[in-house]
Amino acid sequence: MSKFLSAASSAPLNRRGFLAATGALTLASTLSACGGGSGGSGSGGGSAAKAVSQADIDKAMKTPTELVFWTWVPNIDKEIALFQQKYPAIKVKVVNAGQGVTHYTKLRTALKAGSGAPDAVQIEYQAIPTFTITDSLLDLRPYGAAKLKDTFVDWTWGQVSGADGEVFAIPQDTGPMGMLYRKDIFDQHKIEVPTTWDEFAAAARTLHKADPNVYLTNLAANEAAAWHGLLWQAGAKPYALSGKSDITISVDDAVSRKLGDYWGGLAEEGVIGTEPDFADSWYAALNKGKYATWITAAWGPAFLSGSAKSTAGHWRAAPLPQWDAAKPSSGNWGGSTTAVIKSTKNPIAAALFAQFLNSDPASARMFATEQFFFPATKALLGDASFTGDAPSFYGGQKVNQVFADVSSTVSPSFQWPPFLDQAATDWTETVGKSLADKTDTVRALGAWQTRLTGYAKKQGFTVTS
Amino acid sequence: MTATTAASPKGRRRDGPNRPARGGRRHRRSAGPLFVAPFMVLFLLLFLAPLGFAAYLSLYQERLIGGTVFVGLDNYVQAVTDPLLVHGVVRVALFFVIQVPLMLLLALLFALALDSGLLRLARVIRLGIFVPYAVPSVVAALMWGYLYGPDFGPFAQLSRDLSLPVPRFLSDGWMLGSLANIVTWEFVGYNMIILYAALRTIPAELYEAAAMDGAGAWRIAWSIKLPALRPALLLTLLFSVIGSFQLFNEPNLLMKVAPDVISSSYTANLYAYSLAFTGQQVNYAATVSFLLGLVIVIVSYAVLLTANRRRTS
């Protein structure tokens, strides 16, 4: 089982490493030709991956064009204005098609209908395989995307790359996971900030015993993304796609069981909450001090300061507790990218837009200052003007610095399944339900595995576990 | 052959000797289709065409790997033995059996009370009962989701203040009742208006005659109003059959506050939706929708049949 897994994941990694060594645009195209030849995969990949000449790019960027861009990012017009300053001929029309699942549902419907799909689109890391399996995203290498590799945090590049080195999207923001905690509650009950999960469990028991109305944290029974982030931190490899149709599903392996045992145990003891997040009751709980920590991602601090205003000054940030304190690691939860839909009539303009939006220094900085996104570019993560920010909501702590440090500990080899929505729904109805109902979470992992395997087989995949 | 010979004299008779005399009527008859045309066009485009397409889809199976294949009735065979679908249908049937009679009874009581003319501020009350129907069901479900909240919902807080056990409106055992409450709250006013309108069409002479014969208010309600209401009641009942079996909005929204109770297959309609949009199983979703439609047709027909039998007997 593990042998298969390592073989599956090392091949694309090596190829990616090679890509890094060459880096140049022309080489990228020859490489993809190699990949196409040896792997025999891809739909006409050879011709599609041929680099577009600078003359063609210049010509396209001077031709009046309208791009349709689906995104849920508020006030993204400001970043787009920067792009249009540089390329006045290109008009970008922003469409808000909802956020998350709603957005993807509409996108999938448009793709299936064969019309109405946008040119460029906002897409989260975890949703990329869901759209590459249907061959819907354009490989951006011919438009110079490969040379952006070193601009972005290492693990993000693995997330946007295909098995043959394709670049399917450009990273926009990230969500390395950490822990926000209530310093006042910790102080009141003389609890040290936990650095390992063992300490965390002990603190959960102590705190709830001292005050039955307070829980150390809430592990939302509907938040598959958080669970995946925790799996990621623990080093699990729940999914591995090799080739086009062979998939390994192991959401019930040793690492997963360790996690199931741990969180299921705490839920069963009743020392942590399991209520759904991003719901009214949950917002009220954070405002009223029902939970002393929120295990969240780097976008969490800005989000919380907007939604729990009444608790200003009490919160602080810390890295996630660790399984092995000697080897600190973290997972990622959320963050998104810009991709180009294959059906676009203006691939050059759309590809350059996706690249400019996220890699142009002014535009990238604007995401951090206007939308309070957590950056995906190395430059910003090392920039004192970003990491030095000390918001009063966190008692003047340099919160960005905490998460910038976490960002470098995110493992680059985590893979998402090509049917994420199904995996998330099945998680909620098995593992999530067991947490909320205080039943056997480890057994629920088995049910999750069975449901996913059955689904994948029905969809024509060859499944190994 | 026999068909044509049988049909021809009829046709001849129509076009033959009577032509001049029926000229006027024929003219009117030829205008008829024109009036019906807008409806027929929309009916074809928005109802029959999608229905046909769904039927077509339900015979295929599209996979992420391997494309689309014709599978005949395989999807139907799978669906009738699918425990998730069966549970969903049974759940909405249970919902229908309990919620609909309660709702219609309430609507009837309100309609009769309003019609009796004994209420003060009748207009205000009528509007007050009807207003929930004007609230979009999305808003209604969100609002009730908040009211039901086990921590900070007003009911929970009140019972905590009174040291009573906190009602778990969103738990497994209570959920169907909580949903029924929302749907009742939403649709009592709507059904009441239909019944009330039917009551207003009863000629006043009937009441006068009954009063002359010495009938009291209850007797009039029982012997005149209720029989006159039968068609309207049947109409509201049919609407309720369709509404109950298609239950979607309310569970879909409460799913966000109680994901551990409301699964993606909680009701049959919700199941069809999640199959199509979460699982990308469009074909199977079409099959499920088709079967759900069939169930609704059967139940509606059964309701009509029993109502008619009662009327003739």
Interface residues (C-beta under 8 A of the other chain):
Chain A: V101 T105 R108 K112 I133 T134 A221 N222 K244 S245 T274 E275 P276 A279 D280 S281 A284 A285 K288 K290 P418 F419 D421 Q422 T425 T428 E429 G432 K433 L435 A436 D437 Y455 K458 Q459 G460 F461
Chain B: R63 L64 I65 G66 G145 Y146 G149 P150 D151 F152 G153 K256 V257 A258 P259 D260 S263 S264 S274 F277 T278 G279 Q280 Q281 V282
